[in-house]
C-alpha cells in the first residue's frame, strides 16, 4: 500500500481516510501483525454532521487509526479533493472482509453491543457465512451507562478473552465515544464501530439493494424501514451537509 494514498480528506473538519476496502483491510492486518492499537470509525454524513455540533466527537474521528468513507457522499467528497482511488468502505462489508481474513489468520473477535440476544444471533449467522471464524466473547450492554465497576468488569472480560478484534455495535456517536474511552484499556489491536452491521448481519434489519447503495440512496431505503427513528437524522443532516460542503469544499490534508 502506498503511504501517499493513506491520507485524509478533510470533510467539514473530519479527516476521512482515503482508502478502499482492500487498503482498509491491509491496514488493519498491519495493526494486528505489528501489535499496534487503533480504532476504526465508519463514517458518513451522520457522523460528519454530529461532529459539527460536538468538538469531542470531531476529535475522536480525527484520532482514529482509520475513519472510513461509509457512505457515497464521503467517496464523492474524496474524489472532489483529488483522491480518485477512494471507494466506499461500508461497515457491514468491512466486517465481513476483516472476519474472513481473521478466519484465515486465526484471529478471534469479541462482539460488544446490540440488544439482548443479538450478539449471540450475530455470531451464529456469521459462523454459518464465514467458515473458521472464531468469537472469543459476546456482550450486550444495558441501555443505561455502565457503572465504573461494570465497565472495569467488561474491560477485564474482553482482555481475558484474548480477542484481537473488538466489534462495537452501539450506533453513532455512542460507539465512537466508547472506542476512544477504551482504546488504551484494551489489549486488542483493532476496535471497530460498525453500528447497524450487527442488525444487518444478524438478519434483523434488511440492507438496501446494491444499486441504491452505489447511488447514495441507502439513507432513503433505511428511512422507509425505520422512519420514526431516522427521519430527524436525515431531514436535518442531509440538507445541512449539502449547504456546508458548498461553503467549505473538501480538501486533501498534508
VOGU-3710 file (C-alpha; in Angstrom, 3 decimals, decimal comma):
1> xxxxxxxxxx> 0,000/0,000/0,000  1,357/3,430/-0,873  1,873/5,705/2,126  0,980/8,580/-0,166  -2,504/7,150/-0,537  -3,052/6,639/3,197  -4,050/10,254/3,688  -7,123/12,043/4,932  -9,585/14,177/3,056  -10,995/16,995/5,178
11> xxxxxxxxxx> -14,791/16,843/5,088  -16,046/19,749/7,224  -13,160/19,160/9,617  -13,478/15,368/9,779  -10,434/13,579/8,352  -11,873/10,766/6,251  -9,285/8,146/5,274  -8,550/7,940/1,556  -8,996/4,178/1,334  -10,902/1,448/-0,430
21> xxxxxxxxxx> -11,863/-1,929/1,068  -8,558/-3,622/0,174  -6,492/-0,766/1,625  -8,523/-0,725/4,841  -8,143/-4,496/5,207  -4,382/-4,285/4,669  -4,034/-1,506/7,241  -5,986/-3,451/9,883  -3,828/-6,503/9,122  -0,723/-4,384/9,675
31> xxxxxxxxxx> -2,011/-3,293/13,113  -2,597/-6,873/14,201  0,762/-8,082/12,857  2,626/-5,158/14,461  0,669/-5,229/17,718  -0,421/-1,605/17,237  -3,661/-0,460/18,868  -6,194/1,636/16,969  -9,912/2,096/16,421  -11,919/2,418/13,212
41> xxxxxxxxxx> -14,732/4,944/12,759  -17,078/4,044/9,909  -18,425/7,427/8,933  -20,977/9,008/6,639  -22,934/12,257/6,612  -24,467/11,488/10,035  -21,070/11,198/11,742  -19,719/14,301/9,986  -22,729/16,403/10,962  -22,767/15,142/14,551
51> xxxxxxxxxx> -19,121/16,232/14,663  -20,108/19,791/13,696  -22,123/20,028/16,914  -19,673/18,115/19,106  -15,960/19,076/19,187  -15,130/15,958/21,245  -16,650/13,690/18,593  -14,745/15,574/15,894  -11,501/14,937/17,784  -12,382/11,240/18,180
61> xxxxxxxxxx> -12,843/10,861/14,414  -9,533/12,592/13,758  -7,627/10,458/16,296  -8,773/7,159/14,767  -6,493/4,675/13,042  -8,952/4,851/10,138  -12,110/6,875/9,549  -13,560/5,059/6,579  -15,926/6,511/3,938  -19,069/4,599/4,865
71> xxxxxxxxxx> -21,418/6,465/2,525  -21,106/7,581/-1,085  -21,128/11,309/-0,148  -17,776/10,712/1,609  -16,417/8,994/-1,519  -17,632/11,857/-3,723  -16,013/14,348/-1,343  -12,728/12,422/-1,631  -12,902/12,340/-5,415  -13,607/16,078/-5,492
81> xxxxxxxxxx> -10,496/16,633/-3,368  -8,370/14,572/-5,780  -8,341/11,157/-4,061  -9,735/9,341/-7,078  -8,685/5,927/-5,689  -11,127/6,198/-2,773  -14,082/3,842/-2,697  -16,837/3,117/-0,242  -15,750/1,209/2,863  -19,201/0,266/4,083
91> xxxxxxxxxx> -19,222/-1,001/7,671  -21,086/-4,285/7,076  -18,788/-5,153/4,132  -15,674/-4,210/6,099  -16,842/-6,502/8,890  -17,200/-9,456/6,508  -13,830/-8,781/4,855  -11,941/-8,459/8,130  -13,644/-11,526/9,624  -12,759/-13,548/6,516
101> xxxxxxxxxx> -9,104/-12,587/6,982  -9,442/-13,308/10,711  -10,644/-16,837/9,898  -7,615/-17,310/7,608  -5,148/-15,953/10,187  -6,687/-17,452/13,327  -7,619/-14,099/14,877  -10,530/-14,076/17,328  -13,234/-11,447/17,815  -15,314/-10,028/20,651
111> xxxxxxxxxx> -18,816/-8,733/19,880  -19,855/-5,796/22,099  -23,267/-4,233/21,520  -26,768/-4,900/20,246  -29,897/-5,719/22,171  -30,227/-8,833/24,321  -29,634/-11,917/22,200  -28,306/-10,007/19,179  -24,581/-10,796/19,676  -25,414/-14,494/20,034
121> xxxxxxxxxx> -27,560/-14,459/16,883  -24,925/-12,447/15,017  -22,156/-14,890/15,961  -24,305/-17,798/14,799  -25,103/-16,191/11,432  -21,505/-15,129/10,813  -20,213/-18,614/11,666  -22,555/-20,027/9,009  -21,289/-17,474/6,487  -17,539/-17,494/7,216
131> xxxxxxxxxx> -16,056/-20,965/7,847  -13,471/-20,916/10,624  -14,459/-17,563/12,132  -13,906/-17,510/15,907  -15,600/-15,465/18,617  -13,822/-15,198/21,960  -16,719/-13,469/23,695  -20,060/-11,687/23,387  -21,722/-8,975/25,461  -24,951/-6,992/25,111
141> xxxxxxxxxx> -24,573/-3,942/27,391  -27,584/-2,419/29,179  -29,143/0,641/27,565  -28,091/2,810/30,544  -24,468/3,867/31,137  -22,370/1,213/32,870  -21,193/1,801/36,409  -17,429/2,088/36,863  -17,357/-1,389/38,373  -19,362/-2,868/35,476
151> xxxxxxxxxx> -17,088/-1,157/32,995  -13,953/-2,498/34,690  -15,505/-5,976/34,590  -16,223/-5,855/30,850  -12,729/-4,494/30,090  -11,226/-7,423/32,003  -13,570/-9,828/30,219  -12,534/-8,571/26,778  -8,839/-8,611/27,667  -9,056/-12,076/29,234
161> xxxxxxxxxx> -10,724/-13,373/26,056  -7,538/-12,683/24,075  -9,547/-11,271/21,142  -7,555/-9,386/18,521  -10,664/-7,646/17,144  -13,471/-5,933/19,071  -16,669/-5,169/17,142  -18,755/-2,390/18,710  -22,421/-2,066/17,743  -23,785/0,898/19,730
171> xxxxxxxxxx> -24,686/3,371/16,921  -23,117/6,783/16,325  -21,924/8,650/18,394  -22,050/6,170/21,316  -19,742/3,643/19,691  -17,121/6,243/18,764  -17,088/7,584/22,328  -16,826/4,049/23,713  -13,883/3,156/21,476  -11,997/6,357/22,281
181> xxxxxxxxxx> -12,579/5,900/26,026  -11,495/2,249/25,993  -8,735/2,196/23,372  -5,887/2,436/25,898  -7,504/-0,040/28,294  -7,990/-2,878/25,810  -5,255/-5,171/24,508  -6,951/-5,941/21,165  -5,157/-4,207/18,275  -8,345/-3,187/16,436
191> xxxxxxxxxx> -11,699/-1,819/17,597  -14,443/-1,253/15,009  -17,560/0,894/15,412  -19,916/-0,802/12,977  -23,359/0,080/14,373  -26,126/-1,236/12,153  -23,918/-4,078/10,859  -24,936/-6,064/13,952  -28,615/-5,973/12,993  -27,918/-6,389/9,272
201> xxxxxxxxxx> -25,744/-9,497/9,621  -27,971/-10,966/12,335  -30,801/-10,812/9,770  -32,917/-8,436/11,854  -32,875/-5,414/9,509  -32,703/-5,603/5,690  -29,915/-3,837/3,797  -30,561/-1,505/0,882  -30,203/-3,045/-2,605  -26,703/-2,599/-4,078
211> xxxxxxxxxx> -27,899/-0,124/-6,734  -29,271/2,187/-4,023  -26,022/1,896/-2,061  -23,916/2,751/-5,135  -26,030/5,821/-5,875  -26,004/7,252/-2,375  -29,634/6,333/-1,675  -29,177/3,971/1,242  -30,386/6,711/3,598  -33,742/6,760/1,780
221> xxxxxxxxxx> -34,109/2,982/1,992  -33,297/2,969/5,699  -35,714/5,836/6,272  -38,556/3,812/4,741  -37,728/0,915/7,087  -37,269/2,911/10,303  -38,991/6,292/9,784  -39,667/7,106/13,449  -36,057/6,551/14,465  -34,314/8,071/11,432
231> xxxxxxxxxx> -36,440/10,890/9,997  -34,891/13,598/12,129  -31,343/12,407/11,353  -31,805/12,526/7,598  -34,038/15,568/7,203  -31,798/17,693/9,423  -28,383/16,374/8,494  -28,574/15,854/4,740  -29,636/19,396/3,702  -27,253/20,930/6,269
241> xxxxxxxxxx> -24,382/18,832/4,910  -25,060/19,966/1,323  -25,197/23,625/2,377  -21,984/23,461/4,376  -19,963/21,428/1,874  -20,629/24,101/-0,770  -19,174/26,744/1,532  -16,255/24,578/2,659  -15,210/22,208/-0,140  -13,309/19,041/0,853
251> xxxx> -9,526/19,024/0,508  -6,646/16,585/0,952  -4,683/17,101/4,147  -0,877/17,083/4,063
//
